[in-house]
Amino acid sequence: MPTTERLDRFLADQLALSRTLVGRLIGDGGVLVNDAQARASRTLVYRDEVEVRLPDDPTPRAFKPFHHPVSVVYEDDWLLVLDKPAGLVVHPAPGHWDDTLVNALVARGTALSRETGRPGIVHRLDKDTSGLIIVAKTDDAHRRLARELSARRVRRVYAALVWGHVKGPIDIDAPIARHPRDRKRMAVLATGRPAVTHVEPVARFDATDLVRVTLASGRTHQIRVHLASTGHPVVGDPVYHGGGARRVSGQQRSHADSIQRVTSRQALHATLLEFRHPASGDVVTCRSEWPSDLRSALAAAAEDPGLLDRPNPLEYFDFPP
């Protein structure tokens, strides 16, 4: 009988709740597995039935305002879609309690769903990944969007610059789990949770490819881990780089070194979000162009200085919608 993972980790992922809040729910008896209370460390198995009883009026935690510019792509009374810059952590966590996207939204005066550990945060982006992210303003919107995300009805498309050449569209179907020796890293492991990533080459350069990546699941570091596992790590990735420019040999090595020198961070950008509005049911589509801080990397990869001045390099490369 196949296993999944610990109860607390499963609930935190499926309900977009913090591990702190999930632990409190379990400790207060608000979570039942097969009609019985269970420990947070319980390992779920296939066909286990999990029931969660959320408190009617959770006490919200106070978050310190952080005055940081926020780029809003879409906003209404239920949610907003932001274009997150690289370098900004999404929600408070050890080492970043007061300088996150959540704190910036508090400073902006934005109403957020009252999920204690990650108010408003429906899904996440790595600190050094830029692009589109959904934030819920109400508890009901948060729950509905989380269900849509879990059911894989939220379309998430990324643009990435990767080392080497991807041979045609590929589906990477490989489970992901914590690295057994380095808890800050993820890895493709048979004991991990299922994860599927669709990769499509858009433009081929001398030492790299510009690719379009679509998520069919949402595991921590999924795109970076999956691309590295195929031998095509994201350019500029400090963790899953696979050697970076050193992996390129022959006449291309000098060019690869020049690309690496001008790549300030991992060349990964969330460029499209499409989902059904939690209140109206209408389809909401948001797009974001290749960010300015990665423009030099793309221009160097393409050996085209003209890209530095183009406001729409993805459109220039006919990047699929």
Phi and psi restraints in degrees (value plus and minus 20) as a CYANA .aco file:
   2 PRO   PHI     -89.9   -49.9
   2 PRO   PSI     120.8   160.8
   3 THR   PHI    -116.4   -76.4
   3 THR   PSI     143.2   183.2
   4 THR   PHI    -130.5   -90.5
   4 THR   PSI    -108.1   -68.1
   5 GLU   PHI    -185.6  -145.6
   5 GLU   PSI    -195.1  -155.1
   6 ARG   PHI     -78.9   -38.9
   6 ARG   PSI     129.1   169.1
   7 LEU   PHI     -79.5   -39.5
   7 LEU   PSI     -66.0   -26.0
   8 ASP   PHI     -86.0   -46.0
   8 ASP   PSI     -58.3   -18.3
   9 ARG   PHI     -88.0   -48.0
   9 ARG   PSI     -59.9   -19.9
  10 PHE   PHI     -80.3   -40.3
  10 PHE   PSI     -67.1   -27.1
  11 LEU   PHI     -88.0   -48.0
  11 LEU   PSI     -59.4   -19.4
  12 ALA   PHI     -80.2   -40.2
  12 ALA   PSI     -59.4   -19.4
  13 ASP   PHI     -95.3   -55.3
  13 ASP   PSI     -66.1   -26.1
  14 GLN   PHI     -90.9   -50.9
  14 GLN   PSI     -53.2   -13.2
  15 LEU   PHI    -123.5   -83.5
  15 LEU   PSI     -17.7    22.3
  16 ALA   PHI      34.8    74.8
  16 ALA   PSI      23.0    63.0
  17 LEU   PHI    -129.7   -89.7
  17 LEU   PSI     138.8   178.8
  18 SER   PHI     -94.8   -54.8
  18 SER   PSI     135.0   175.0
  19 ARG   PHI     -82.9   -42.9
  19 ARG   PSI     -51.3   -11.3
  20 THR   PHI     -82.8   -42.8
  20 THR   PSI     -68.1   -28.1
  21 LEU   PHI     -86.7   -46.7
  21 LEU   PSI     -60.5   -20.5
  22 VAL   PHI     -81.4   -41.4
  22 VAL   PSI     -63.0   -23.0
  23 GLY   PHI     -81.1   -41.1
  23 GLY   PSI     -57.9   -17.9
  24 ARG   PHI     -87.5   -47.5
  24 ARG   PSI     -61.4   -21.4
  25 LEU   PHI     -81.5   -41.5
  25 LEU   PSI     -64.0   -24.0
  26 ILE   PHI     -86.3   -46.3
  26 ILE   PSI     -64.2   -24.2
  27 GLY   PHI     -83.5   -43.5
  27 GLY   PSI     -51.2   -11.2
  28 ASP   PHI    -105.0   -65.0
  28 ASP   PSI     -16.8    23.2
  29 GLY   PHI      61.1   101.1
  29 GLY   PSI      -1.8    38.2
  30 GLY   PHI    -107.7   -67.7
  30 GLY   PSI     -16.2    23.8
  31 VAL   PHI    -147.1  -107.1
  31 VAL   PSI     107.2   147.2
  32 LEU   PHI    -138.6   -98.6
  32 LEU   PSI     119.7   159.7
  33 VAL   PHI    -138.9   -98.9
  33 VAL   PSI      97.0   137.0
  34 ASN   PHI      34.9    74.9
  34 ASN   PSI      24.9    64.9
  35 ASP   PHI      47.9    87.9
  35 ASP   PSI      -2.5    37.5
  36 ALA   PHI    -155.3  -115.3
  36 ALA   PSI     127.9   167.9
  37 GLN   PHI     -85.1   -45.1
  37 GLN   PSI     127.6   167.6
  38 ALA   PHI    -158.2  -118.2
  38 ALA   PSI     139.6   179.6
  39 ARG   PHI     -99.4   -59.4
  39 ARG   PSI     135.8   175.8
  40 ALA   PHI     -80.8   -40.8
  40 ALA   PSI     -49.3    -9.3
  41 SER   PHI    -104.5   -64.5
  41 SER   PSI     -20.8    19.2
  42 ARG   PHI     -80.3   -40.3
  42 ARG   PSI     117.9   157.9
  43 THR   PHI    -112.3   -72.3
  43 THR   PSI      99.9   139.9
  44 LEU   PHI     -95.2   -55.2
  44 LEU   PSI     129.5   169.5
  45 VAL   PHI    -147.3  -107.3
  45 VAL   PSI     146.4   186.4
  46 TYR   PHI     -74.1   -34.1
  46 TYR   PSI     112.1   152.1
  47 ARG   PHI      60.2   100.2
  47 ARG   PSI     -16.0    24.0
  48 ASP   PHI     -82.2   -42.2
  48 ASP   PSI     120.0   160.0
  49 GLU   PHI    -125.8   -85.8
  49 GLU   PSI     101.5   141.5
  50 VAL   PHI    -131.4   -91.4
  50 VAL   PSI     105.6   145.6
  51 GLU   PHI    -136.6   -96.6
  51 GLU   PSI     110.0   150.0
  52 VAL   PHI    -138.9   -98.9
  52 VAL   PSI     107.6   147.6
  53 ARG   PHI    -129.8   -89.8
  53 ARG   PSI      80.6   120.6
  54 LEU   PHI     -97.0   -57.0
  54 LEU   PSI     122.0   162.0
  55 PRO   PHI     -85.0   -45.0
  55 PRO   PSI     126.8   166.8
  56 ASP   PHI     -88.2   -48.2
  56 ASP   PSI     -54.0   -14.0
  57 ASP   PHI    -160.7  -120.7
  57 ASP   PSI      53.0    93.0
  58 PRO   PHI     -84.4   -44.4
  58 PRO   PSI     123.2   163.2
  59 THR   PHI     -99.7   -59.7
  59 THR   PSI      96.9   136.9
  60 PRO   PHI     -92.2   -52.2
  60 PRO   PSI     124.7   164.7
  61 ARG   PHI    -103.3   -63.3
  61 ARG   PSI     125.4   165.4
  62 ALA   PHI    -102.6   -62.6
  62 ALA   PSI     114.5   154.5
  63 PHE   PHI    -137.0   -97.0
  63 PHE   PSI     113.9   153.9
  64 LYS   PHI     -90.3   -50.3
  64 LYS   PSI     111.6   151.6
  65 PRO   PHI     -84.2   -44.2
  65 PRO   PSI     121.6   161.6
  66 PHE   PHI    -148.6  -108.6
  66 PHE   PSI      92.1   132.1
  67 HIS   PHI    -102.2   -62.2
  67 HIS   PSI      79.2   119.2
  68 HIS   PHI    -161.2  -121.2
  68 HIS   PSI     115.0   155.0
  69 PRO   PHI     -80.3   -40.3
  69 PRO   PSI     120.0   160.0
  70 VAL   PHI    -143.3  -103.3
  70 VAL   PSI     105.7   145.7
  71 SER   PHI    -115.3   -75.3
  71 SER   PSI      89.9   129.9
  72 VAL   PHI    -115.8   -75.8
  72 VAL   PSI     105.2   145.2
  73 VAL   PHI    -115.6   -75.6
  73 VAL   PSI     -54.7   -14.7
  74 TYR   PHI    -170.9  -130.9
  74 TYR   PSI     122.1   162.1
  75 GLU   PHI    -176.1  -136.1
  75 GLU   PSI     120.2   160.2
  76 ASP   PHI    -169.1  -129.1
  76 ASP   PSI    -183.0  -143.0
  77 ASP   PHI     -93.0   -53.0
  77 ASP   PSI     -33.6     6.4
  78 TRP   PHI    -126.0   -86.0
  78 TRP   PSI     -50.4   -10.4
  79 LEU   PHI    -180.5  -140.5
  79 LEU   PSI     150.9   190.9
  80 LEU   PHI    -164.0  -124.0
  80 LEU   PSI     133.1   173.1
  81 VAL   PHI    -134.1   -94.1
  81 VAL   PSI     106.7   146.7
  82 LEU   PHI    -132.3   -92.3
  82 LEU   PSI     134.2   174.2
  83 ASP   PHI    -123.6   -83.6
  83 ASP   PSI      73.9   113.9
  84 LYS   PHI     -94.3   -54.3
  84 LYS   PSI     112.4   152.4
  85 PRO   PHI     -98.6   -58.6
  85 PRO   PSI     138.2   178.2
  86 ALA   PHI     -86.4   -46.4
  86 ALA   PSI     129.7   169.7
  87 GLY   PHI      74.0   114.0
  87 GLY   PSI     -27.4    12.6
  88 LEU   PHI    -125.9   -85.9
  88 LEU   PSI     100.0   140.0
  89 VAL   PHI     -91.7   -51.7
  89 VAL   PSI     123.6   163.6
  90 VAL   PHI     -95.1   -55.1
  90 VAL   PSI     -68.3   -28.3
  91 HIS   PHI    -156.6  -116.6
  91 HIS   PSI     138.5   178.5
  92 PRO   PHI     -78.8   -38.8
  92 PRO   PSI     119.0   159.0
  93 ALA   PHI    -181.6  -141.6
  93 ALA   PSI     147.9   187.9
  94 PRO   PHI     -70.9   -30.9
  94 PRO   PSI     108.4   148.4
  95 GLY   PHI      73.1   113.1
  95 GLY   PSI     -37.9     2.1
  96 HIS   PHI    -164.5  -124.5
  96 HIS   PSI      51.7    91.7
  97 TRP   PHI    -107.8   -67.8
  97 TRP   PSI     -49.0    -9.0
  98 ASP   PHI    -145.1  -105.1
  98 ASP   PSI     -15.2    24.8
  99 ASP   PHI    -147.9  -107.9
  99 ASP   PSI      23.8    63.8
 100 THR   PHI    -131.6   -91.6
 100 THR   PSI     156.0   196.0
 101 LEU   PHI     -80.2   -40.2
 101 LEU   PSI     -60.9   -20.9
 102 VAL   PHI     -78.5   -38.5
 102 VAL   PSI     -65.4   -25.4
 103 ASN   PHI     -83.6   -43.6
 103 ASN   PSI     -56.0   -16.0
 104 ALA   PHI     -86.5   -46.5
 104 ALA   PSI     -57.4   -17.4
 105 LEU   PHI     -89.7   -49.7
 105 LEU   PSI     -54.8   -14.8
 106 VAL   PHI     -82.3   -42.3
 106 VAL   PSI     -63.9   -23.9
 107 ALA   PHI     -83.4   -43.4
 107 ALA   PSI     -52.5   -12.5
 108 ARG   PHI     -93.4   -53.4
 108 ARG   PSI     -37.0     3.0
 109 GLY   PHI      64.1   104.1
 109 GLY   PSI       1.3    41.3
 110 THR   PHI     -98.2   -58.2
 110 THR   PSI     110.8   150.8
 111 ALA   PHI     -88.0   -48.0
 111 ALA   PSI     117.4   157.4
 112 LEU   PHI    -150.0  -110.0
 112 LEU   PSI     128.1   168.1
 113 SER   PHI     -76.3   -36.3
 113 SER   PSI     134.2   174.2
 114 ARG   PHI    -113.0   -73.0
 114 ARG   PSI       3.6    43.6
 115 GLU   PHI     -82.9   -42.9
 115 GLU   PSI     103.0   143.0
 116 THR   PHI     -83.0   -43.0
 116 THR   PSI     -69.4   -29.4
 117 GLY   PHI    -100.0   -60.0
 117 GLY   PSI     -54.7   -14.7
 118 ARG   PHI    -154.0  -114.0
 118 ARG   PSI      46.5    86.5
 119 PRO   PHI     -77.9   -37.9
 119 PRO   PSI     104.3   144.3
 120 GLY   PHI      62.3   102.3
 120 GLY   PSI     -36.6     3.4
 121 ILE   PHI    -103.2   -63.2
 121 ILE   PSI      88.9   128.9
 122 VAL   PHI    -104.8   -64.8
 122 VAL   PSI     -57.9   -17.9
 123 HIS   PHI    -168.8  -128.8
 123 HIS   PSI     149.3   189.3
 124 ARG   PHI    -142.0  -102.0
 124 ARG   PSI     141.9   181.9
 125 LEU   PHI    -146.4  -106.4
 125 LEU   PSI     125.6   165.6
 126 ASP   PHI     -78.4   -38.4
 126 ASP   PSI     135.6   175.6
 127 LYS   PHI     -70.5   -30.5
 127 LYS   PSI     -66.9   -26.9
 128 ASP   PHI    -119.3   -79.3
 128 ASP   PSI      -1.4    38.6
 129 THR   PHI    -124.2   -84.2
 129 THR   PSI     112.0   152.0
 130 SER   PHI    -120.2   -80.2
 130 SER   PSI     149.3   189.3
 131 GLY   PHI     101.5   141.5
 131 GLY   PSI    -181.6  -141.6
 132 LEU   PHI    -100.4   -60.4
 132 LEU   PSI     117.3   157.3
 133 ILE   PHI    -166.0  -126.0
 133 ILE   PSI     120.4   160.4
 134 ILE   PHI    -112.7   -72.7
 134 ILE   PSI     117.0   157.0
 135 VAL   PHI    -145.6  -105.6
 135 VAL   PSI     109.9   149.9
 136 ALA   PHI    -112.2   -72.2
 136 ALA   PSI     117.7   157.7
 137 LYS   PHI    -113.9   -73.9
 137 LYS   PSI     -44.8    -4.8
 138 THR   PHI    -142.9  -102.9
 138 THR   PSI     137.2   177.2
 139 ASP   PHI     -82.0   -42.0
 139 ASP   PSI     -60.6   -20.6
 140 ASP   PHI     -85.4   -45.4
 140 ASP   PSI     -63.8   -23.8
 141 ALA   PHI     -81.7   -41.7
 141 ALA   PSI     -59.8   -19.8
 142 HIS   PHI     -81.8   -41.8
 142 HIS   PSI     -67.8   -27.8
 143 ARG   PHI     -82.6   -42.6
 143 ARG   PSI     -63.4   -23.4
 144 ARG   PHI     -87.1   -47.1
 144 ARG   PSI     -62.7   -22.7
 145 LEU   PHI     -86.4   -46.4
 145 LEU   PSI     -58.2   -18.2
 146 ALA   PHI     -83.0   -43.0
 146 ALA   PSI     -58.4   -18.4
 147 ARG   PHI     -86.4   -46.4
 147 ARG   PSI     -61.3   -21.3
 148 GLU   PHI     -82.3   -42.3
 148 GLU   PSI     -61.0   -21.0
 149 LEU   PHI     -84.6   -44.6
 149 LEU   PSI     -64.3   -24.3
 150 SER   PHI     -83.6   -43.6
 150 SER   PSI     -54.6   -14.6
 151 ALA   PHI    -104.1   -64.1
 151 ALA   PSI     -14.2    25.8
 152 ARG   PHI      42.4    82.4
 152 ARG   PSI      16.9    56.9
 153 ARG   PHI    -125.1   -85.1
 153 ARG   PSI     -11.8    28.2
 154 VAL   PHI    -124.2   -84.2
 154 VAL   PSI     100.7   140.7
 155 ARG   PHI    -107.6   -67.6
 155 ARG   PSI     102.2   142.2
 156 ARG   PHI    -146.3  -106.3
 156 ARG   PSI      97.7   137.7
 157 VAL   PHI    -140.8  -100.8
 157 VAL   PSI     116.2   156.2
 158 TYR   PHI    -141.7  -101.7
 158 TYR   PSI     133.2   173.2
 159 ALA   PHI    -129.1   -89.1
 159 ALA   PSI     116.6   156.6
 160 ALA   PHI    -162.5  -122.5
 160 ALA   PSI     125.3   165.3
 161 LEU   PHI    -122.6   -82.6
 161 LEU   PSI     102.5   142.5
 162 VAL   PHI    -144.5  -104.5
 162 VAL   PSI     135.1   175.1
 163 TRP   PHI     -95.2   -55.2
 163 TRP   PSI     120.8   160.8
 164 GLY   PHI      62.5   102.5
 164 GLY   PSI    -187.5  -147.5
 165 HIS   PHI    -144.6  -104.6
 165 HIS   PSI     101.6   141.6
 166 VAL   PHI     -99.8   -59.8
 166 VAL   PSI     107.3   147.3
 167 LYS   PHI    -106.4   -66.4
 167 LYS   PSI      66.0   106.0
 168 GLY   PHI      54.2    94.2
 168 GLY   PSI     152.0   192.0
 169 PRO   PHI     -80.2   -40.2
 169 PRO   PSI     116.3   156.3
 170 ILE   PHI    -153.6  -113.6
 170 ILE   PSI     129.6   169.6
 171 ASP   PHI    -129.5   -89.5
 171 ASP   PSI      98.9   138.9
 172 ILE   PHI    -116.7   -76.7
 172 ILE   PSI      89.7   129.7
 173 ASP   PHI    -135.2   -95.2
 173 ASP   PSI      73.7   113.7
 174 ALA   PHI    -168.3  -128.3
 174 ALA   PSI     107.0   147.0
 175 PRO   PHI     -86.9   -46.9
 175 PRO   PSI     127.6   167.6
 176 ILE   PHI    -143.8  -103.8
 176 ILE   PSI     118.3   158.3
 177 ALA   PHI    -166.7  -126.7
 177 ALA   PSI     152.0   192.0
 178 ARG   PHI     -80.9   -40.9
 178 ARG   PSI     120.8   160.8
 179 HIS   PHI     -82.3   -42.3
 179 HIS   PSI     113.9   153.9
 180 PRO   PHI     -84.1   -44.1
 180 PRO   PSI     -42.0    -2.0
 181 ARG   PHI    -134.5   -94.5
 181 ARG   PSI     -39.0     1.0
 182 ASP   PHI    -148.3  -108.3
 182 ASP   PSI      82.3   122.3
 183 ARG   PHI     -90.5   -50.5
 183 ARG   PSI     -30.5     9.5
 184 LYS   PHI    -107.7   -67.7
 184 LYS   PSI     -28.1    11.9
 185 ARG   PHI    -130.5   -90.5
 185 ARG   PSI     137.7   177.7
 186 MET   PHI    -131.2   -91.2
 186 MET   PSI     144.5   184.5
 187 ALA   PHI    -174.3  -134.3
 187 ALA   PSI     136.6   176.6
 188 VAL   PHI     -97.7   -57.7
 188 VAL   PSI      93.5   133.5
 189 LEU   PHI    -157.1  -117.1
 189 LEU   PSI     123.6   163.6
 190 ALA   PHI     -81.0   -41.0
 190 ALA   PSI     -45.7    -5.7
 191 THR   PHI    -106.8   -66.8
 191 THR   PSI     -18.7    21.3
 192 GLY   PHI     -99.3   -59.3
 192 GLY   PSI    -198.3  -158.3
 193 ARG   PHI    -106.5   -66.5
 193 ARG   PSI     125.8   165.8
 194 PRO   PHI     -76.4   -36.4
 194 PRO   PSI     121.2   161.2
 195 ALA   PHI    -170.8  -130.8
 195 ALA   PSI     114.0   154.0
 196 VAL   PHI    -151.8  -111.8
 196 VAL   PSI     110.1   150.1
 197 THR   PHI    -149.9  -109.9
 197 THR   PSI     110.6   150.6
 198 HIS   PHI    -120.0   -80.0
 198 HIS   PSI     108.9   148.9
 199 VAL   PHI    -145.1  -105.1
 199 VAL   PSI     110.3   150.3
 200 GLU   PHI    -152.3  -112.3
 200 GLU   PSI     101.4   141.4
 201 PRO   PHI     -85.4   -45.4
 201 PRO   PSI     117.9   157.9
 202 VAL   PHI    -131.7   -91.7
 202 VAL   PSI     -63.5   -23.5
 203 ALA   PHI    -163.4  -123.4
 203 ALA   PSI     116.2   156.2
 204 ARG   PHI    -126.8   -86.8
 204 ARG   PSI     106.7   146.7
 205 PHE   PHI    -132.6   -92.6
 205 PHE   PSI    -191.4  -151.4
 206 ASP   PHI     -83.8   -43.8
 206 ASP   PSI     -68.4   -28.4
 207 ALA   PHI    -139.3   -99.3
 207 ALA   PSI     -24.2    15.8
 208 THR   PHI    -161.4  -121.4
 208 THR   PSI     149.8   189.8
 209 ASP   PHI    -147.5  -107.5
 209 ASP   PSI     125.6   165.6
 210 LEU   PHI    -112.8   -72.8
 210 LEU   PSI     102.6   142.6
 211 VAL   PHI    -143.7  -103.7
 211 VAL   PSI     135.8   175.8
 212 ARG   PHI    -125.2   -85.2
 212 ARG   PSI     105.6   145.6
 213 VAL   PHI    -139.3   -99.3
 213 VAL   PSI     109.2   149.2
 214 THR   PHI    -139.6   -99.6
 214 THR   PSI     110.3   150.3
 215 LEU   PHI    -108.8   -68.8
 215 LEU   PSI     111.2   151.2
 216 ALA   PHI    -123.9   -83.9
 216 ALA   PSI     -24.7    15.3
 217 SER   PHI    -171.9  -131.9
 217 SER   PSI     156.5   196.5
 218 GLY   PHI    -159.4  -119.4
 218 GLY   PSI      54.9    94.9
 219 ARG   PHI    -112.8   -72.8
 219 ARG   PSI     139.1   179.1
 220 THR   PHI     -78.2   -38.2
 220 THR   PSI     107.7   147.7
 221 HIS   PHI      40.5    80.5
 221 HIS   PSI       2.2    42.2
 222 GLN   PHI     -75.1   -35.1
 222 GLN   PSI     -72.2   -32.2
 223 ILE   PHI     -81.5   -41.5
 223 ILE   PSI     -65.1   -25.1
 224 ARG   PHI     -84.4   -44.4
 224 ARG   PSI     -63.0   -23.0
 225 VAL   PHI     -87.6   -47.6
 225 VAL   PSI     -65.0   -25.0
 226 HIS   PHI     -84.5   -44.5
 226 HIS   PSI     -65.3   -25.3
 227 LEU   PHI     -83.9   -43.9
 227 LEU   PSI     -61.1   -21.1
 228 ALA   PHI     -83.1   -43.1
 228 ALA   PSI     -55.2   -15.2
 229 SER   PHI     -87.6   -47.6
 229 SER   PSI     -41.1    -1.1
 230 THR   PHI    -114.4   -74.4
 230 THR   PSI     -18.0    22.0
 231 GLY   PHI      67.4   107.4
 231 GLY   PSI      -6.3    33.7
 232 HIS   PHI    -149.4  -109.4
 232 HIS   PSI      45.5    85.5
 233 PRO   PHI     -84.7   -44.7
 233 PRO   PSI     136.7   176.7
 234 VAL   PHI     -87.9   -47.9
 234 VAL   PSI     112.5   152.5
 235 VAL   PHI     -80.7   -40.7
 235 VAL   PSI     112.2   152.2
 236 GLY   PHI      65.5   105.5
 236 GLY   PSI     -20.0    20.0
 237 ASP   PHI     -90.6   -50.6
 237 ASP   PSI     100.3   140.3
 238 PRO   PHI     -98.1   -58.1
 238 PRO   PSI     -34.0     6.0
 239 VAL   PHI    -129.0   -89.0
 239 VAL   PSI     -69.8   -29.8
 240 TYR   PHI    -128.2   -88.2
 240 TYR   PSI      21.8    61.8
 241 HIS   PHI     -98.8   -58.8
 241 HIS   PSI     -40.2    -0.2
 242 GLY   PHI      40.6    80.6
 242 GLY   PSI       7.3    47.3
 243 GLY   PHI      81.9   121.9
 243 GLY   PSI     -32.4     7.6
 244 GLY   PHI      38.7    78.7
 244 GLY   PSI    -155.0  -115.0
 245 ALA   PHI     -83.3   -43.3
 245 ALA   PSI     -42.5    -2.5
 246 ARG   PHI     -85.8   -45.8
 246 ARG   PSI     -38.9     1.1
 247 ARG   PHI     -95.3   -55.3
 247 ARG   PSI     -33.3     6.7
 248 VAL   PHI    -113.8   -73.8
 248 VAL   PSI     112.8   152.8
 249 SER   PHI    -142.0  -102.0
 249 SER   PSI     155.6   195.6
 250 GLY   PHI      50.5    90.5
 250 GLY   PSI    -169.7  -129.7
 251 GLN   PHI     -86.8   -46.8
 251 GLN   PSI     -40.5    -0.5
 252 GLN   PHI     -99.7   -59.7
 252 GLN   PSI     -33.1     6.9
 253 ARG   PHI     -81.5   -41.5
 253 ARG   PSI     -63.4   -23.4
 254 SER   PHI     -81.1   -41.1
 254 SER   PSI     -61.9   -21.9
 255 HIS   PHI     -85.2   -45.2
 255 HIS   PSI     -61.9   -21.9
 256 ALA   PHI     -81.3   -41.3
 256 ALA   PSI     -61.5   -21.5
 257 ASP   PHI     -81.3   -41.3
 257 ASP   PSI     -59.3   -19.3
 258 SER   PHI     -87.6   -47.6
 258 SER   PSI     -54.6   -14.6
 259 ILE   PHI     -86.2   -46.2
 259 ILE   PSI     -65.7   -25.7
 260 GLN   PHI     -82.8   -42.8
 260 GLN   PSI     -56.7   -16.7
 261 ARG   PHI     -83.0   -43.0
 261 ARG   PSI     -52.3   -12.3
 262 VAL   PHI    -121.4   -81.4
 262 VAL   PSI     -14.9    25.1
 263 THR   PHI    -114.8   -74.8
 263 THR   PSI      89.2   129.2
 264 SER   PHI     -99.2   -59.2
 264 SER   PSI     -38.5     1.5
 265 ARG   PHI    -185.9  -145.9
 265 ARG   PSI    -197.3  -157.3
 266 GLN   PHI     -80.8   -40.8
 266 GLN   PSI     109.1   149.1
 267 ALA   PHI    -103.8   -63.8
 267 ALA   PSI      50.2    90.2
 268 LEU   PHI    -157.8  -117.8
 268 LEU   PSI     107.8   147.8
 269 HIS   PHI    -161.6  -121.6
 269 HIS   PSI     107.5   147.5
 270 ALA   PHI     -98.1   -58.1
 270 ALA   PSI      85.4   125.4
 271 THR   PHI    -120.9   -80.9
 271 THR   PSI     -35.8     4.2
 272 LEU   PHI    -167.3  -127.3
 272 LEU   PSI     117.7   157.7
 273 LEU   PHI    -150.7  -110.7
 273 LEU   PSI     112.1   152.1
 274 GLU   PHI    -159.1  -119.1
 274 GLU   PSI     107.0   147.0
 275 PHE   PHI    -176.7  -136.7
 275 PHE   PSI     144.0   184.0
 276 ARG   PHI    -107.4   -67.4
 276 ARG   PSI     113.7   153.7
 277 HIS   PHI     -83.2   -43.2
 277 HIS   PSI     112.5   152.5
 278 PRO   PHI     -85.4   -45.4
 278 PRO   PSI     -38.8     1.2
 279 ALA   PHI    -122.0   -82.0
 279 ALA   PSI     -71.0   -31.0
 280 SER   PHI    -109.0   -69.0
 280 SER   PSI     -44.8    -4.8
 281 GLY   PHI      62.5   102.5
 281 GLY   PSI     -23.3    16.7
 282 ASP   PHI     -89.4   -49.4
 282 ASP   PSI     130.7   170.7
 283 VAL   PHI     -98.8   -58.8
 283 VAL   PSI     107.1   147.1
 284 VAL   PHI    -127.8   -87.8
 284 VAL   PSI     105.6   145.6
 285 THR   PHI    -142.6  -102.6
 285 THR   PSI     104.4   144.4
 286 CYS   PHI    -145.2  -105.2
 286 CYS   PSI     122.4   162.4
 287 ARG   PHI    -150.5  -110.5
 287 ARG   PSI     133.0   173.0
 288 SER   PHI    -160.3  -120.3
 288 SER   PSI     114.8   154.8
 289 GLU   PHI     -98.8   -58.8
 289 GLU   PSI     147.1   187.1
 290 TRP   PHI     -75.5   -35.5
 290 TRP   PSI     109.5   149.5
 291 PRO   PHI     -92.8   -52.8
 291 PRO   PSI     135.2   175.2
 292 SER   PHI     -84.8   -44.8
 292 SER   PSI     -52.8   -12.8
 293 ASP   PHI     -93.5   -53.5
 293 ASP   PSI     -30.3     9.7
 294 LEU   PHI    -129.6   -89.6
 294 LEU   PSI     -14.4    25.6
 295 ARG   PHI     -83.6   -43.6
 295 ARG   PSI     -59.2   -19.2
 296 SER   PHI     -84.3   -44.3
 296 SER   PSI     -57.3   -17.3
 297 ALA   PHI     -84.1   -44.1
 297 ALA   PSI     -64.1   -24.1
 298 LEU   PHI     -88.1   -48.1
 298 LEU   PSI     -60.3   -20.3
 299 ALA   PHI     -84.2   -44.2
 299 ALA   PSI     -60.1   -20.1
 300 ALA   PHI     -87.4   -47.4
 300 ALA   PSI     -61.2   -21.2
 301 ALA   PHI     -83.1   -43.1
 301 ALA   PSI     -61.7   -21.7
 302 ALA   PHI    -104.0   -64.0
 302 ALA   PSI     -27.8    12.2
 303 GLU   PHI      32.9    72.9
 303 GLU   PSI      25.6    65.6
 304 ASP   PHI    -156.2  -116.2
 304 ASP   PSI      72.0   112.0
 305 PRO   PHI     -79.0   -39.0
 305 PRO   PSI     -41.9    -1.9
 306 GLY   PHI     -82.6   -42.6
 306 GLY   PSI     -41.8    -1.8
 307 LEU   PHI     -87.1   -47.1
 307 LEU   PSI     -41.7    -1.7
 308 LEU   PHI     -82.6   -42.6
 308 LEU   PSI     -48.6    -8.6
 309 ASP   PHI    -122.5   -82.5
 309 ASP   PSI     -23.2    16.8
 310 ARG   PHI    -101.1   -61.1
 310 ARG   PSI     107.8   147.8
 311 PRO   PHI     -97.3   -57.3
 311 PRO   PSI     -32.8     7.2
 312 ASN   PHI    -156.0  -116.0
 312 ASN   PSI      42.1    82.1
 313 PRO   PHI     -82.6   -42.6
 313 PRO   PSI     -52.8   -12.8
 314 LEU   PHI     -85.0   -45.0
 314 LEU   PSI     -61.3   -21.3
 315 GLU   PHI     -84.7   -44.7
 315 GLU   PSI     -56.0   -16.0
 316 TYR   PHI     -80.6   -40.6
 316 TYR   PSI     -56.7   -16.7
 317 PHE   PHI    -109.9   -69.9
 317 PHE   PSI      -6.7    33.3
 318 ASP   PHI      34.2    74.2
 318 ASP   PSI      21.6    61.6
 319 PHE   PHI     -79.7   -39.7
 319 PHE   PSI     102.0   142.0
 320 PRO   PHI     -80.8   -40.8
 320 PRO   PSI     125.2   165.2
